[in-house]
Amino acid sequence: MGSIRIIALPGLPLFAPGDDLTGAIAEALERAELALADGDVLVAAQKIISKVEGRAVVLADVAPTPAALELAERTGKYPALAQLILDESQVIMRARQGVVIARHLLGHVAANAGIDASNVADADGETVLLWPVDPDASARRLRRQLESRFGVKIAVVISDSLGRAWRMGTIGTAIGASGLGTLIDRRGETDLFGRVLQATLVARADELAAAASLVIGEAAEGTPVALIRGASYIRDETQGIGPTLRPLNEDMFT
């Protein structure tokens, strides 16, 4: 039977702009008496990527526009947060008291355009984190640095906890990836009884992000990186997360 291991890396720091993420991960692997091997997948929480890339914003530094003031009045959000949501969004899809659902600049649909304040230190006032400008590029950079350091071929997934249409609760979801086919097309294959699969597309990067979230956690766990060993995926150094985003002309809900 197939099996995988999902291992949270211990002892990682809180991270700040410009920190050596690759070095910190390498040290955590050493503490855990692990070394990367060909085929491993490293899943990193979006928050640490955003912290290292300087994507923290102090709300007091944000000047709300009239559009932000209107959104804040409708939803009860802080006007500065409403402004950041607008800045990070293609379009506001739904807004009501306490809730804003937006299509992010990157194409993902997320509450508050992915902006979050959990596990963010507020030394200079209330601070929030924006997503990385290009999560695929962030994943690619981290993958290449780790591959060079360890002499292996791996995949890297950047994950965040997102809600899902018609379902309660959040789940680990890939917002950036490098080194693997993020969407596997199994149409044309046959099932156990010889029936040809007509619509089976497997969101492999999302599956890996969800699996890693079991050990990365959501609150005070302090383990924002997980190593997945034994997972099956297709090696691809060019595909990012784009293929997993449903085209707008196929959107049946907006």
C-alpha positions as CSV (number, residue, x, y, z in Angstrom):
1,M,0.0,0.0,0.0
2,G,1.1,3.6,-0.7
3,S,1.9,5.8,2.2
4,I,3.2,9.3,2.9
5,R,4.8,11.0,5.9
6,I,4.0,14.6,6.9
7,I,6.5,16.1,9.2
8,A,6.3,19.6,10.8
9,L,9.7,21.3,11.0
10,P,10.4,22.4,14.6
11,G,12.0,25.6,15.9
12,L,11.5,28.0,13.1
13,P,11.7,31.7,14.0
14,L,8.8,34.2,13.7
15,F,10.6,35.7,10.6
16,A,11.0,39.3,9.6
17,P,11.7,41.1,6.3
18,G,14.9,40.0,4.7
19,D,15.4,36.9,6.9
20,D,17.1,33.8,5.3
21,L,14.2,31.5,4.9
22,T,16.2,28.8,3.1
23,G,18.8,28.8,5.9
24,A,16.2,28.6,8.6
25,I,14.5,25.7,6.9
26,A,17.9,23.9,6.4
27,E,18.6,24.4,10.2
28,A,15.2,23.1,11.1
29,L,15.7,20.0,9.0
30,E,19.1,19.4,10.7
31,R,17.5,19.7,14.1
32,A,14.9,17.1,13.1
33,E,17.7,14.9,11.7
34,L,16.3,15.1,8.3
35,A,17.8,15.8,4.9
36,L,15.8,16.6,1.7
37,A,15.5,13.8,-0.8
38,D,14.4,13.6,-4.4
39,G,10.6,13.8,-4.7
40,D,10.0,15.5,-1.3
41,V,7.5,18.3,-1.1
42,L,8.0,21.3,1.2
43,V,4.8,23.2,2.1
44,A,5.3,26.6,3.6
45,A,2.5,28.8,5.1
46,Q,1.9,32.0,3.2
47,K,2.5,34.1,6.4
48,I,6.2,33.3,6.6
49,I,6.7,34.1,2.9
50,S,4.8,37.4,3.3
51,K,6.8,38.3,6.4
52,V,10.2,37.6,4.8
53,E,9.1,39.6,1.6
54,G,8.0,42.6,3.7
55,R,4.3,42.4,3.0
56,A,3.3,43.5,6.5
57,V,1.3,46.8,6.6
58,V,0.5,48.9,9.6
59,L,-3.2,50.0,9.3
60,A,-2.4,53.4,10.8
61,D,-0.3,54.1,7.7
62,V,-3.2,53.5,5.2
63,A,-5.3,56.4,4.0
64,P,-8.9,55.2,3.2
65,T,-10.6,56.5,0.0
66,P,-14.3,57.2,-0.2
67,A,-14.8,53.8,-1.7
68,A,-13.1,52.2,1.3
69,L,-15.2,54.3,3.7
70,E,-18.3,53.0,2.0
71,L,-17.2,49.4,2.1
72,A,-16.2,49.8,5.8
73,E,-19.7,51.2,6.6
74,R,-21.4,48.3,4.8
75,T,-19.3,45.6,6.5
76,G,-18.1,47.0,9.8
77,K,-14.4,46.6,8.7
78,Y,-11.8,49.2,9.7
79,P,-11.6,51.8,6.9
80,A,-7.9,51.1,6.5
81,L,-8.5,47.4,6.2
82,A,-11.3,48.0,3.7
83,Q,-8.8,50.1,1.6
84,L,-6.2,47.3,1.6
85,I,-8.9,44.8,0.5
86,L,-9.8,47.1,-2.4
87,D,-6.2,47.5,-3.3
88,E,-5.6,43.7,-3.3
89,S,-8.7,42.9,-5.3
90,Q,-9.9,42.6,-8.9
91,V,-13.5,42.9,-7.7
92,I,-15.5,42.7,-4.5
93,M,-17.8,39.8,-5.1
94,R,-19.9,39.8,-1.9
95,A,-20.0,42.2,1.1
96,R,-22.2,42.3,4.1
97,Q,-21.8,42.9,7.8
98,G,-18.5,41.3,8.9
99,V,-17.8,39.6,5.6
100,V,-16.0,40.6,2.4
101,I,-15.4,38.1,-0.4
102,A,-13.1,39.3,-3.1
103,R,-11.4,38.1,-6.2
104,H,-7.8,38.7,-5.4
105,L,-5.4,40.3,-7.9
106,L,-3.9,36.8,-8.4
107,G,-7.4,35.4,-9.3
108,H,-8.1,33.5,-6.1
109,V,-11.4,34.1,-4.3
110,A,-10.9,34.7,-0.6
111,A,-12.3,36.4,2.4
112,N,-10.7,39.9,2.9
113,A,-8.6,39.3,-0.3
114,G,-6.4,37.0,1.8
115,I,-5.4,39.7,4.2
116,D,-4.9,38.4,7.8
117,A,-3.7,39.6,11.2
118,S,-3.2,36.3,13.0
119,N,0.3,35.4,14.1
120,V,1.6,38.9,13.2
121,A,3.5,40.9,15.9
122,D,2.2,44.5,16.3
123,A,5.2,46.4,17.5
124,D,4.3,49.5,15.5
125,G,0.5,49.3,15.8
126,E,-2.2,47.0,14.4
127,T,-0.5,45.2,11.5
128,V,-1.8,42.9,8.8
129,L,-0.2,40.7,6.2
130,L,-0.8,40.8,2.5
131,W,-0.2,37.9,0.2
132,P,3.1,37.7,-1.6
133,V,3.1,39.7,-4.9
134,D,3.9,36.5,-6.9
135,P,3.6,33.3,-4.8
136,D,4.7,31.1,-7.7
137,A,7.9,33.1,-8.0
138,S,8.4,32.9,-4.2
139,A,7.9,29.1,-4.4
140,R,10.3,28.8,-7.4
141,R,13.0,30.8,-5.6
142,L,12.8,28.7,-2.4
143,R,12.7,25.5,-4.4
144,R,15.8,26.4,-6.4
145,Q,17.7,27.5,-3.3
146,L,16.9,24.3,-1.4
147,E,17.7,22.1,-4.4
148,S,21.1,23.8,-4.8
149,R,21.8,23.4,-1.1
150,F,20.8,19.8,-0.8
151,G,21.5,18.5,-4.4
152,V,18.0,17.1,-4.9
153,K,14.9,17.7,-6.9
154,I,11.9,18.7,-4.8
155,A,8.6,20.6,-5.1
156,V,7.5,23.6,-3.0
157,V,3.9,24.6,-2.3
158,I,2.9,27.9,-0.6
159,S,-0.4,27.4,1.3
160,D,-3.0,29.5,3.0
161,S,-6.2,28.6,4.9
162,L,-9.2,29.4,2.6
163,G,-12.9,28.9,2.9
164,R,-14.8,27.0,0.2
165,A,-18.1,27.7,-1.5
166,W,-21.1,25.9,0.2
167,R,-18.8,24.5,2.9
168,M,-18.1,25.6,6.5
169,G,-14.5,25.9,7.7
170,T,-11.2,26.5,6.1
171,I,-8.8,24.1,4.5
172,G,-5.1,24.4,3.4
173,T,-5.1,25.6,-0.2
174,A,-2.2,26.2,-2.5
175,I,-1.7,29.8,-3.6
176,G,1.7,29.3,-5.1
177,A,3.8,26.3,-6.3
178,S,6.9,25.2,-8.1
179,G,8.4,21.9,-9.2
180,L,5.1,19.9,-9.7
181,G,2.1,19.7,-12.0
182,T,-0.5,21.5,-9.8
183,L,-3.4,20.1,-11.8
184,I,-3.4,16.5,-13.1
185,D,-5.6,15.8,-16.0
186,R,-6.9,12.2,-15.8
187,R,-9.5,12.4,-18.5
188,G,-9.3,9.6,-20.9
189,E,-8.1,7.1,-18.3
190,T,-10.3,4.2,-17.3
191,D,-11.7,3.3,-13.9
192,L,-11.8,-0.2,-12.4
193,F,-14.6,-1.2,-14.7
194,G,-13.2,0.2,-17.9
195,R,-15.3,3.3,-17.9
196,V,-13.5,6.3,-19.5
197,L,-13.0,9.2,-17.1
198,Q,-14.7,12.3,-18.5
199,A,-14.1,15.1,-16.1
200,T,-11.5,14.0,-13.5
201,L,-8.9,16.8,-12.9
202,V,-6.9,16.3,-9.7
203,A,-5.8,19.5,-7.8
204,R,-2.6,17.9,-6.6
205,A,-1.1,21.1,-5.1
206,D,-4.2,21.8,-3.1
207,E,-4.2,18.2,-1.9
208,L,-0.7,18.6,-0.6
209,A,-1.5,21.9,1.0
210,A,-4.5,20.4,2.8
211,A,-2.4,17.4,4.0
212,A,0.3,19.7,5.3
213,S,-2.2,21.8,7.2
214,L,-2.8,18.8,9.5
215,V,0.6,19.5,11.1
216,I,1.1,23.2,10.2
217,G,-1.9,24.2,12.3
218,E,-4.0,27.4,12.5
219,A,-3.2,29.0,15.9
220,A,-0.2,28.8,18.2
221,E,1.5,25.7,16.9
222,G,4.5,27.6,15.6
223,T,5.3,25.1,12.8
224,P,4.7,27.0,9.5
225,V,6.6,24.5,7.3
226,A,5.9,20.8,6.7
227,L,7.9,18.2,4.8
228,I,5.8,15.7,2.8
229,R,7.6,12.5,1.8
230,G,6.2,9.8,-0.4
231,A,3.6,11.8,-2.2
232,S,2.9,11.1,-5.9
233,Y,3.1,14.0,-8.3
234,I,4.3,14.9,-11.8
235,R,7.5,16.8,-11.9
236,D,7.0,20.1,-13.7
237,E,9.4,23.1,-13.3
238,T,7.3,25.5,-15.3
239,Q,3.7,25.2,-14.1
240,G,2.5,27.4,-11.3
241,I,-0.8,27.6,-9.6
242,G,-2.6,29.2,-12.5
243,P,-4.2,26.0,-14.0
244,T,-6.1,25.3,-10.8
245,L,-8.0,28.6,-11.1
246,R,-11.3,28.1,-12.8
247,P,-11.7,30.4,-15.9
248,L,-14.1,33.3,-15.4
249,N,-16.2,32.1,-18.3
250,E,-16.9,28.9,-16.4
251,D,-18.0,30.7,-13.2
252,M,-21.6,29.7,-12.5
253,F,-22.0,31.5,-9.2
254,T,-21.3,35.2,-9.8
